[in-house]
Amino acid sequence: MTTEKTKLPENVLDGNSCLVWLDRSYKDLLQWKRKLESYLFEPTTQKQFEIKQQLSDKMDALVRRHKELVQLARSGKKLIGKQVELIRNYLKETRELEGGVQEYMGMLHQNA
């Protein structure tokens, strides 16, 4: 998982810069997904099962959105306005998801 703060894009960005940010967040998503699917983090209560399912659903949605944003970033040289905002929101959601995954994992280890 990335511990360094990701710099958020400005209002006008180069598509290649966005591809780097998108690639990093995608790799993080895949890493969290592997951890979440590990037998070490199997839910033991109904609430934990629901939380795990919500996290998995969010991950799947972010993976699908990643593919769309990569196509957008590759389509032109500069990204402006709404395009930059879409990428900024995606990066923010991936950071929030990371917090949710870490909270879920901590919840399981407290009960062990």
N, CA, C and O atoms as CSV, one atom per row, in Angstrom:
chain,resi,resn,atom,element,x,y,z
A,1,MET,N,N,0.819,-1.173,0.000
A,1,MET,CA,C,0.000,0.000,0.000
A,1,MET,C,C,0.865,1.239,0.000
A,1,MET,O,O,1.960,1.251,0.563
A,2,THR,N,N,0.379,2.248,-0.617
A,2,THR,CA,C,1.131,3.477,-0.727
A,2,THR,C,C,0.979,4.269,0.560
A,2,THR,O,O,-0.134,4.531,1.017
A,3,THR,N,N,2.111,4.647,1.137
A,3,THR,CA,C,2.053,5.433,2.359
A,3,THR,C,C,2.292,6.904,2.087
A,3,THR,O,O,1.944,7.758,2.902
A,4,GLU,N,N,2.888,7.200,0.936
A,4,GLU,CA,C,3.133,8.602,0.611
A,4,GLU,C,C,1.837,9.244,0.112
A,4,GLU,O,O,0.970,8.572,-0.447
A,5,LYS,N,N,1.726,10.516,0.320
A,5,LYS,CA,C,0.541,11.256,-0.125
A,5,LYS,C,C,0.604,11.427,-1.637
A,5,LYS,O,O,1.631,11.823,-2.190
A,6,THR,N,N,-0.504,11.124,-2.292
A,6,THR,CA,C,-0.582,11.306,-3.738
A,6,THR,C,C,-0.958,12.752,-4.009
A,6,THR,O,O,-1.911,13.269,-3.426
A,7,LYS,N,N,-0.228,13.393,-4.873
A,7,LYS,CA,C,-0.499,14.774,-5.240
A,7,LYS,C,C,-1.727,14.799,-6.142
A,7,LYS,O,O,-1.777,14.079,-7.139
A,8,LEU,N,N,-2.694,15.604,-5.810
A,8,LEU,CA,C,-3.898,15.683,-6.629
A,8,LEU,C,C,-3.643,16.527,-7.865
A,8,LEU,O,O,-2.908,17.513,-7.807
A,9,PRO,N,N,-4.240,16.150,-8.972
A,9,PRO,CA,C,-4.042,16.897,-10.202
A,9,PRO,C,C,-4.610,18.308,-10.136
A,9,PRO,O,O,-5.528,18.586,-9.365
A,10,GLU,N,N,-4.056,19.185,-10.947
A,10,GLU,CA,C,-4.542,20.552,-11.059
A,10,GLU,C,C,-5.711,20.587,-12.050
A,10,GLU,O,O,-6.243,19.534,-12.399
A,11,ASN,N,N,-6.121,21.775,-12.511
A,11,ASN,CA,C,-7.255,21.904,-13.428
A,11,ASN,C,C,-6.922,21.505,-14.857
A,11,ASN,O,O,-7.815,21.125,-15.613
A,12,VAL,N,N,-5.665,21.582,-15.235
A,12,VAL,CA,C,-5.233,21.138,-16.566
A,12,VAL,C,C,-4.062,20.191,-16.362
A,12,VAL,O,O,-3.103,20.509,-15.659
A,13,LEU,N,N,-4.155,19.022,-16.986
A,13,LEU,CA,C,-3.117,18.022,-16.786
A,13,LEU,C,C,-2.722,17.352,-18.079
A,13,LEU,O,O,-3.491,17.283,-19.038
A,14,ASP,N,N,-1.522,16.869,-18.073
A,14,ASP,CA,C,-1.032,16.041,-19.153
A,14,ASP,C,C,-1.606,14.631,-18.966
A,14,ASP,O,O,-1.634,14.114,-17.849
A,15,GLY,N,N,-2.057,14.017,-20.050
A,15,GLY,CA,C,-2.630,12.680,-19.980
A,15,GLY,C,C,-1.670,11.654,-19.418
A,15,GLY,O,O,-2.088,10.734,-18.715
A,16,ASN,N,N,-0.383,11.798,-19.718
A,16,ASN,CA,C,0.610,10.841,-19.213
A,16,ASN,C,C,0.743,10.906,-17.696
A,16,ASN,O,O,0.929,9.874,-17.051
A,17,SER,N,N,0.652,12.091,-17.121
A,17,SER,CA,C,0.703,12.231,-15.661
A,17,SER,C,C,-0.472,11.506,-15.019
A,17,SER,O,O,-0.326,10.826,-14.003
A,18,CYS,N,N,-1.627,11.665,-15.631
A,18,CYS,CA,C,-2.816,10.997,-15.104
A,18,CYS,C,C,-2.677,9.483,-15.192
A,18,CYS,O,O,-3.115,8.759,-14.298
A,19,LEU,N,N,-2.072,9.013,-16.263
A,19,LEU,CA,C,-1.883,7.566,-16.406
A,19,LEU,C,C,-1.008,7.013,-15.290
A,19,LEU,O,O,-1.233,5.900,-14.815
A,20,VAL,N,N,-0.016,7.781,-14.871
A,20,VAL,CA,C,0.857,7.342,-13.774
A,20,VAL,C,C,0.055,7.237,-12.486
A,20,VAL,O,O,0.141,6.229,-11.785
A,21,TRP,N,N,-0.730,8.274,-12.163
A,21,TRP,CA,C,-1.559,8.246,-10.952
A,21,TRP,C,C,-2.578,7.119,-11.010
A,21,TRP,O,O,-2.790,6.415,-10.023
A,22,LEU,N,N,-3.202,6.951,-12.155
A,22,LEU,CA,C,-4.199,5.900,-12.308
A,22,LEU,C,C,-3.570,4.518,-12.160
A,22,LEU,O,O,-4.154,3.628,-11.542
A,23,ASP,N,N,-2.391,4.344,-12.723
A,23,ASP,CA,C,-1.706,3.062,-12.631
A,23,ASP,C,C,-1.358,2.735,-11.186
A,23,ASP,O,O,-1.540,1.598,-10.749
A,24,ARG,N,N,-0.866,3.706,-10.449
A,24,ARG,CA,C,-0.520,3.480,-9.039
A,24,ARG,C,C,-1.752,3.106,-8.224
A,24,ARG,O,O,-1.717,2.165,-7.432
A,25,SER,N,N,-2.832,3.839,-8.418
A,25,SER,CA,C,-4.035,3.542,-7.639
A,25,SER,C,C,-4.613,2.183,-8.025
A,25,SER,O,O,-5.167,1.483,-7.177
A,26,TYR,N,N,-4.489,1.805,-9.297
A,26,TYR,CA,C,-4.981,0.505,-9.748
A,26,TYR,C,C,-4.177,-0.624,-9.106
A,26,TYR,O,O,-4.748,-1.627,-8.677
A,27,LYS,N,N,-2.874,-0.467,-9.041
A,27,LYS,CA,C,-2.037,-1.488,-8.400
A,27,LYS,C,C,-2.387,-1.616,-6.923
A,27,LYS,O,O,-2.423,-2.722,-6.383
A,28,ASP,N,N,-2.647,-0.483,-6.267
A,28,ASP,CA,C,-3.071,-0.523,-4.870
A,28,ASP,C,C,-4.394,-1.273,-4.728
A,28,ASP,O,O,-4.551,-2.099,-3.828
A,29,LEU,N,N,-5.342,-0.983,-5.619
A,29,LEU,CA,C,-6.636,-1.669,-5.581
A,29,LEU,C,C,-6.463,-3.180,-5.690
A,29,LEU,O,O,-7.074,-3.938,-4.937
A,30,LEU,N,N,-5.635,-3.608,-6.624
A,30,LEU,CA,C,-5.419,-5.044,-6.806
A,30,LEU,C,C,-4.780,-5.673,-5.568
A,30,LEU,O,O,-5.105,-6.801,-5.197
A,31,GLN,N,N,-3.878,-4.941,-4.941
A,31,GLN,CA,C,-3.240,-5.438,-3.729
A,31,GLN,C,C,-4.264,-5.578,-2.597
A,31,GLN,O,O,-4.272,-6.587,-1.892
A,32,TRP,N,N,-5.116,-4.582,-2.424
A,32,TRP,CA,C,-6.143,-4.643,-1.378
A,32,TRP,C,C,-7.119,-5.777,-1.662
A,32,TRP,O,O,-7.566,-6.463,-0.743
A,33,LYS,N,N,-7.447,-5.972,-2.930
A,33,LYS,CA,C,-8.375,-7.035,-3.314
A,33,LYS,C,C,-7.789,-8.400,-2.954
A,33,LYS,O,O,-8.495,-9.257,-2.421
A,34,ARG,N,N,-6.507,-8.607,-3.241
A,34,ARG,CA,C,-5.857,-9.876,-2.880
A,34,ARG,C,C,-5.866,-10.079,-1.373
A,34,ARG,O,O,-6.131,-11.184,-0.899
A,35,LYS,N,N,-5.581,-9.036,-0.620
A,35,LYS,CA,C,-5.584,-9.157,0.835
A,35,LYS,C,C,-6.983,-9.464,1.350
A,35,LYS,O,O,-7.162,-10.319,2.218
A,36,LEU,N,N,-7.965,-8.766,0.814
A,36,LEU,CA,C,-9.339,-8.953,1.263
A,36,LEU,C,C,-9.834,-10.368,0.967
A,36,LEU,O,O,-10.636,-10.919,1.721
A,37,GLU,N,N,-9.357,-10.951,-0.128
A,37,GLU,CA,C,-9.761,-12.310,-0.508
A,37,GLU,C,C,-8.948,-13.387,0.211
A,37,GLU,O,O,-9.251,-14.574,0.088
A,38,SER,N,N,-7.934,-12.989,0.948
A,38,SER,CA,C,-7.099,-13.929,1.673
A,38,SER,C,C,-7.908,-14.590,2.794
A,38,SER,O,O,-8.789,-13.975,3.395
A,39,TYR,N,N,-7.583,-15.855,3.055
A,39,TYR,CA,C,-8.275,-16.566,4.127
A,39,TYR,C,C,-8.020,-15.928,5.495
A,39,TYR,O,O,-8.783,-16.160,6.432
A,40,LEU,N,N,-6.961,-15.130,5.618
A,40,LEU,CA,C,-6.663,-14.470,6.882
A,40,LEU,C,C,-7.706,-13.421,7.261
A,40,LEU,O,O,-7.822,-13.031,8.423
A,41,PHE,N,N,-8.458,-12.974,6.264
A,41,PHE,CA,C,-9.416,-11.899,6.524
A,41,PHE,C,C,-10.849,-12.339,6.254
A,41,PHE,O,O,-11.687,-11.544,5.829
A,42,GLU,N,N,-11.117,-13.624,6.509
A,42,GLU,CA,C,-12.477,-14.126,6.360
A,42,GLU,C,C,-13.353,-13.572,7.477
A,42,GLU,O,O,-12.931,-13.543,8.633
A,43,PRO,N,N,-14.553,-13.137,7.153
A,43,PRO,CA,C,-15.455,-12.606,8.180
A,43,PRO,C,C,-15.956,-13.712,9.105
A,43,PRO,O,O,-16.108,-14.862,8.692
A,44,THR,N,N,-16.209,-13.351,10.350
A,44,THR,CA,C,-16.725,-14.321,11.320
A,44,THR,C,C,-18.121,-13.944,11.815
A,44,THR,O,O,-18.783,-14.739,12.481
A,45,THR,N,N,-18.564,-12.731,11.489
A,45,THR,CA,C,-19.901,-12.302,11.894
A,45,THR,C,C,-20.651,-11.771,10.672
A,45,THR,O,O,-20.057,-11.497,9.629
A,46,GLN,N,N,-21.941,-11.637,10.824
A,46,GLN,CA,C,-22.762,-11.110,9.732
A,46,GLN,C,C,-22.343,-9.686,9.370
A,46,GLN,O,O,-22.278,-9.342,8.189
A,47,LYS,N,N,-22.061,-8.868,10.363
A,47,LYS,CA,C,-21.645,-7.485,10.105
A,47,LYS,C,C,-20.334,-7.449,9.319
A,47,LYS,O,O,-20.201,-6.669,8.377
A,48,GLN,N,N,-19.373,-8.281,9.695
A,48,GLN,CA,C,-18.105,-8.334,8.985
A,48,GLN,C,C,-18.305,-8.809,7.548
A,48,GLN,O,O,-17.671,-8.301,6.623
A,49,PHE,N,N,-19.184,-9.777,7.371
A,49,PHE,CA,C,-19.484,-10.255,6.018
A,49,PHE,C,C,-20.056,-9.121,5.166
A,49,PHE,O,O,-19.667,-8.955,4.010
A,50,GLU,N,N,-20.972,-8.346,5.733
A,50,GLU,CA,C,-21.576,-7.223,5.005
A,50,GLU,C,C,-20.535,-6.164,4.659
A,50,GLU,O,O,-20.530,-5.624,3.553
A,51,ILE,N,N,-19.659,-5.872,5.607
A,51,ILE,CA,C,-18.607,-4.877,5.353
A,51,ILE,C,C,-17.685,-5.367,4.242
A,51,ILE,O,O,-17.336,-4.606,3.338
A,52,LYS,N,N,-17.292,-6.631,4.309
A,52,LYS,CA,C,-16.413,-7.189,3.281
A,52,LYS,C,C,-17.086,-7.131,1.912
A,52,LYS,O,O,-16.438,-6.806,0.917
A,53,GLN,N,N,-18.375,-7.443,1.855
A,53,GLN,CA,C,-19.105,-7.402,0.586
A,53,GLN,C,C,-19.177,-5.973,0.040
A,53,GLN,O,O,-19.005,-5.762,-1.160
A,54,GLN,N,N,-19.425,-5.005,0.902
A,54,GLN,CA,C,-19.460,-3.600,0.475
A,54,GLN,C,C,-18.105,-3.165,-0.068
A,54,GLN,O,O,-18.034,-2.498,-1.101
A,55,LEU,N,N,-17.040,-3.535,0.615
A,55,LEU,CA,C,-15.695,-3.186,0.160
A,55,LEU,C,C,-15.390,-3.834,-1.189
A,55,LEU,O,O,-14.818,-3.199,-2.076
A,56,SER,N,N,-15.771,-5.091,-1.335
A,56,SER,CA,C,-15.544,-5.792,-2.612
A,56,SER,C,C,-16.324,-5.135,-3.744
A,56,SER,O,O,-15.808,-4.988,-4.853
A,57,ASP,N,N,-17.563,-4.740,-3.469
A,57,ASP,CA,C,-18.380,-4.074,-4.488
A,57,ASP,C,C,-17.761,-2.743,-4.906
A,57,ASP,O,O,-17.723,-2.414,-6.092
A,58,LYS,N,N,-17.276,-1.975,-3.923
A,58,LYS,CA,C,-16.631,-0.697,-4.225
A,58,LYS,C,C,-15.363,-0.908,-5.045
A,58,LYS,O,O,-15.079,-0.154,-5.976
A,59,MET,N,N,-14.606,-1.940,-4.688
A,59,MET,CA,C,-13.387,-2.235,-5.451
A,59,MET,C,C,-13.718,-2.570,-6.894
A,59,MET,O,O,-13.062,-2.080,-7.813
A,60,ASP,N,N,-14.728,-3.398,-7.098
A,60,ASP,CA,C,-15.118,-3.774,-8.455
A,60,ASP,C,C,-15.549,-2.544,-9.259
A,60,ASP,O,O,-15.205,-2.415,-10.433
A,61,ALA,N,N,-16.296,-1.652,-8.627
A,61,ALA,CA,C,-16.735,-0.431,-9.310
A,61,ALA,C,C,-15.531,0.456,-9.661
A,61,ALA,O,O,-15.484,1.033,-10.747
A,62,LEU,N,N,-14.574,0.562,-8.757
A,62,LEU,CA,C,-13.390,1.376,-9.021
A,62,LEU,C,C,-12.513,0.759,-10.107
A,62,LEU,O,O,-11.903,1.488,-10.890
A,63,VAL,N,N,-12.442,-0.551,-10.167
A,63,VAL,CA,C,-11.678,-1.214,-11.229
A,63,VAL,C,C,-12.315,-0.911,-12.585
A,63,VAL,O,O,-11.612,-0.623,-13.553
A,64,ARG,N,N,-13.641,-0.978,-12.651
A,64,ARG,CA,C,-14.333,-0.655,-13.913
A,64,ARG,C,C,-14.107,0.813,-14.292
A,64,ARG,O,O,-13.854,1.130,-15.455
A,65,ARG,N,N,-14.201,1.696,-13.306
A,65,ARG,CA,C,-14.006,3.118,-13.583
A,65,ARG,C,C,-12.579,3.400,-13.998
A,65,ARG,O,O,-12.339,4.283,-14.821
A,66,HIS,N,N,-11.626,2.666,-13.443
A,66,HIS,CA,C,-10.216,2.826,-13.817
A,66,HIS,C,C,-10.042,2.632,-15.317
A,66,HIS,O,O,-9.358,3.416,-15.975
A,67,LYS,N,N,-10.658,1.595,-15.849
A,67,LYS,CA,C,-10.531,1.310,-17.277
A,67,LYS,C,C,-11.076,2.468,-18.119
A,67,LYS,O,O,-10.486,2.835,-19.135
A,68,GLU,N,N,-12.184,3.027,-17.697
A,68,GLU,CA,C,-12.772,4.162,-18.416
A,68,GLU,C,C,-11.853,5.382,-18.357
A,68,GLU,O,O,-11.656,6.064,-19.363
A,69,LEU,N,N,-11.298,5.653,-17.187
A,69,LEU,CA,C,-10.438,6.827,-17.024
A,69,LEU,C,C,-9.122,6.676,-17.773
A,69,LEU,O,O,-8.573,7.664,-18.262
A,70,VAL,N,N,-8.610,5.459,-17.868
A,70,VAL,CA,C,-7.383,5.235,-18.639
A,70,VAL,C,C,-7.641,5.552,-20.105
A,70,VAL,O,O,-6.812,6.180,-20.764
A,71,GLN,N,N,-8.776,5.122,-20.609
A,71,GLN,CA,C,-9.126,5.440,-21.997
A,71,GLN,C,C,-9.236,6.946,-22.187
A,71,GLN,O,O,-8.779,7.480,-23.198
A,72,LEU,N,N,-9.832,7.626,-21.232
A,72,LEU,CA,C,-9.969,9.077,-21.289
A,72,LEU,C,C,-8.596,9.745,-21.295
A,72,LEU,O,O,-8.351,10.663,-22.077
A,73,ALA,N,N,-7.705,9.283,-20.425
A,73,ALA,CA,C,-6.366,9.880,-20.339
A,73,ALA,C,C,-5.549,9.633,-21.603
A,73,ALA,O,O,-4.713,10.455,-21.977
A,74,ARG,N,N,-5.789,8.513,-22.254
A,74,ARG,CA,C,-5.046,8.200,-23.477
A,74,ARG,C,C,-5.620,8.882,-24.705
A,74,ARG,O,O,-4.960,8.940,-25.743
A,75,SER,N,N,-6.829,9.397,-24.607
A,75,SER,CA,C,-7.515,9.961,-25.772
A,75,SER,C,C,-6.945,11.297,-26.235
A,75,SER,O,O,-7.020,11.619,-27.421
A,76,GLY,N,N,-6.386,12.064,-25.335
A,76,GLY,CA,C,-5.866,13.376,-25.712
A,76,GLY,C,C,-4.625,13.728,-24.936
A,76,GLY,O,O,-4.246,13.031,-23.995
A,77,LYS,N,N,-3.994,14.813,-25.333
A,77,LYS,CA,C,-2.754,15.214,-24.667
A,77,LYS,C,C,-3.012,15.937,-23.358
A,77,LYS,O,O,-2.297,15.726,-22.379
A,78,LYS,N,N,-4.032,16.791,-23.334
A,78,LYS,CA,C,-4.333,17.555,-22.119
A,78,LYS,C,C,-5.738,17.218,-21.639
A,78,LYS,O,O,-6.664,17.059,-22.433
A,79,LEU,N,N,-5.871,17.116,-20.337
A,79,LEU,CA,C,-7.174,16.896,-19.720
A,79,LEU,C,C,-7.558,18.180,-19.004
A,79,LEU,O,O,-6.732,18.798,-18.331
A,80,ILE,N,N,-8.804,18.574,-19.150
A,80,ILE,CA,C,-9.232,19.838,-18.542
A,80,ILE,C,C,-10.546,19.656,-17.789
A,80,ILE,O,O,-11.282,18.691,-17.993
A,81,GLY,N,N,-10.810,20.622,-16.908
A,81,GLY,CA,C,-12.082,20.747,-16.214
A,81,GLY,C,C,-12.673,19.470,-15.672
A,81,GLY,O,O,-12.137,18.870,-14.740
A,82,LYS,N,N,-13.783,19.054,-16.259
A,82,LYS,CA,C,-14.556,17.900,-15.791
A,82,LYS,C,C,-13.729,16.612,-15.828
A,82,LYS,O,O,-13.868,15.761,-14.949
A,83,GLN,N,N,-12.883,16.469,-16.826
A,83,GLN,CA,C,-12.044,15.270,-16.926
A,83,GLN,C,C,-11.101,15.174,-15.734
A,83,GLN,O,O,-10.943,14.108,-15.140
A,84,VAL,N,N,-10.488,16.279,-15.395
A,84,VAL,CA,C,-9.574,16.317,-14.247
A,84,VAL,C,C,-10.358,16.029,-12.970
A,84,VAL,O,O,-9.876,15.312,-12.093
A,85,GLU,N,N,-11.548,16.576,-12.866
A,85,GLU,CA,C,-12.387,16.354,-11.688
A,85,GLU,C,C,-12.759,14.878,-11.544
A,85,GLU,O,O,-12.785,14.358,-10.429
A,86,LEU,N,N,-13.046,14.200,-12.649
A,86,LEU,CA,C,-13.351,12.764,-12.609
A,86,LEU,C,C,-12.163,11.974,-12.054
A,86,LEU,O,O,-12.336,11.079,-11.227
A,87,ILE,N,N,-10.983,12.306,-12.505
A,87,ILE,CA,C,-9.782,11.611,-12.046
A,87,ILE,C,C,-9.507,11.949,-10.583
A,87,ILE,O,O,-9.142,11.069,-9.803
A,88,ARG,N,N,-9.678,13.195,-10.211
A,88,ARG,CA,C,-9.486,13.609,-8.820
A,88,ARG,C,C,-10.449,12.846,-7.898
A,88,ARG,O,O,-10.042,12.368,-6.839
A,89,ASN,N,N,-11.703,12.734,-8.292
A,89,ASN,CA,C,-12.681,11.996,-7.483
A,89,ASN,C,C,-12.313,10.520,-7.369
A,89,ASN,O,O,-12.453,9.916,-6.306
A,90,TYR,N,N,-11.841,9.947,-8.475
A,90,TYR,CA,C,-11.427,8.544,-8.467
A,90,TYR,C,C,-10.284,8.325,-7.481
A,90,TYR,O,O,-10.315,7.381,-6.692
A,91,LEU,N,N,-9.280,9.192,-7.524
A,91,LEU,CA,C,-8.146,9.064,-6.609
A,91,LEU,C,C,-8.584,9.229,-5.158
A,91,LEU,O,O,-8.085,8.535,-4.272
A,92,LYS,N,N,-9.504,10.137,-4.919
A,92,LYS,CA,C,-10.023,10.352,-3.562
A,92,LYS,C,C,-10.773,9.105,-3.084
A,92,LYS,O,O,-10.608,8.680,-1.941
A,93,GLU,N,N,-11.588,8.527,-3.950
A,93,GLU,CA,C,-12.343,7.331,-3.579
A,93,GLU,C,C,-11.428,6.145,-3.307
A,93,GLU,O,O,-11.712,5.338,-2.422
A,94,THR,N,N,-10.337,6.029,-4.052
A,94,THR,CA,C,-9.419,4.914,-3.794
A,94,THR,C,C,-8.733,5.079,-2.441
A,94,THR,O,O,-8.504,4.092,-1.742
A,95,ARG,N,N,-8.404,6.301,-2.067
A,95,ARG,CA,C,-7.807,6.535,-0.740
A,95,ARG,C,C,-8.813,6.229,0.367
A,95,ARG,O,O,-8.458,5.649,1.393
A,96,GLU,N,N,-10.077,6.623,0.153
A,96,GLU,CA,C,-11.109,6.331,1.148
A,96,GLU,C,C,-11.328,4.827,1.272
A,96,GLU,O,O,-11.525,4.311,2.372
A,97,LEU,N,N,-11.292,4.135,0.153
A,97,LEU,CA,C,-11.454,2.685,0.171
A,97,LEU,C,C,-10.306,2.027,0.930
A,97,LEU,O,O,-10.518,1.069,1.674
A,98,GLU,N,N,-9.099,2.537,0.745
A,98,GLU,CA,C,-7.951,2.005,1.475
A,98,GLU,C,C,-8.203,2.100,2.977
A,98,GLU,O,O,-7.915,1.160,3.717
A,99,GLY,N,N,-8.736,3.226,3.424
A,99,GLY,CA,C,-9.057,3.389,4.842
A,99,GLY,C,C,-10.088,2.376,5.303
A,99,GLY,O,O,-9.976,1.830,6.401
A,100,GLY,N,N,-11.095,2.118,4.474
A,100,GLY,CA,C,-12.115,1.136,4.813
A,100,GLY,C,C,-11.550,-0.272,4.896
A,100,GLY,O,O,-11.920,-1.040,5.785
A,101,VAL,N,N,-10.663,-0.614,3.984
A,101,VAL,CA,C,-10.035,-1.939,3.992
A,101,VAL,C,C,-9.176,-2.097,5.244
A,101,VAL,O,O,-9.226,-3.133,5.908
A,102,GLN,N,N,-8.396,-1.080,5.565
A,102,GLN,CA,C,-7.551,-1.152,6.759
A,102,GLN,C,C,-8.394,-1.261,8.030
A,102,GLN,O,O,-8.036,-1.992,8.953
A,103,GLU,N,N,-9.503,-0.541,8.077
A,103,GLU,CA,C,-10.398,-0.611,9.231
A,103,GLU,C,C,-10.983,-2.021,9.370
A,103,GLU,O,O,-11.055,-2.564,10.473
A,104,TYR,N,N,-11.398,-2.607,8.242
A,104,TYR,CA,C,-11.948,-3.960,8.242
A,104,TYR,C,C,-10.900,-4.963,8.740
A,104,TYR,O,O,-11.203,-5.817,9.573
A,105,MET,N,N,-9.679,-4.857,8.234
A,105,MET,CA,C,-8.626,-5.772,8.642
A,105,MET,C,C,-8.303,-5.617,10.126
A,105,MET,O,O,-8.070,-6.602,10.826
A,106,GLY,N,N,-8.291,-4.384,10.594
A,106,GLY,CA,C,-8.063,-4.136,12.018
A,106,GLY,C,C,-9.166,-4.713,12.874
A,106,GLY,O,O,-8.906,-5.225,13.963
A,107,MET,N,N,-10.404,-4.636,12.393
A,107,MET,CA,C,-11.549,-5.169,13.114
A,107,MET,C,C,-11.399,-6.684,13.292
A,107,MET,O,O,-11.719,-7.218,14.353
A,108,LEU,N,N,-10.918,-7.371,12.263
A,108,LEU,CA,C,-10.762,-8.814,12.344
A,108,LEU,C,C,-9.644,-9.207,13.297
A,108,LEU,O,O,-9.759,-10.200,14.017
A,109,HIS,N,N,-8.562,-8.435,13.306
A,109,HIS,CA,C,-7.445,-8.779,14.180
A,109,HIS,C,C,-7.721,-8.451,15.634
A,109,HIS,O,O,-7.104,-9.045,16.518
A,110,GLN,N,N,-8.635,-7.518,15.914
A,110,GLN,CA,C,-9.015,-7.225,17.287
A,110,GLN,C,C,-9.753,-8.415,17.890
A,110,GLN,O,O,-9.605,-8.721,19.073
A,111,ASN,N,N,-10.554,-9.086,17.051
A,111,ASN,CA,C,-11.357,-10.211,17.529
A,111,ASN,C,C,-10.561,-11.501,17.629
A,111,ASN,O,O,-11.035,-12.474,18.216
A,112,ALA,N,N,-9.350,-11.524,17.062
A,112,ALA,CA,C,-8.568,-12.774,17.057
A,112,ALA,C,C,-7.848,-13.008,18.359
A,112,ALA,O,O,-7.152,-14.012,18.507
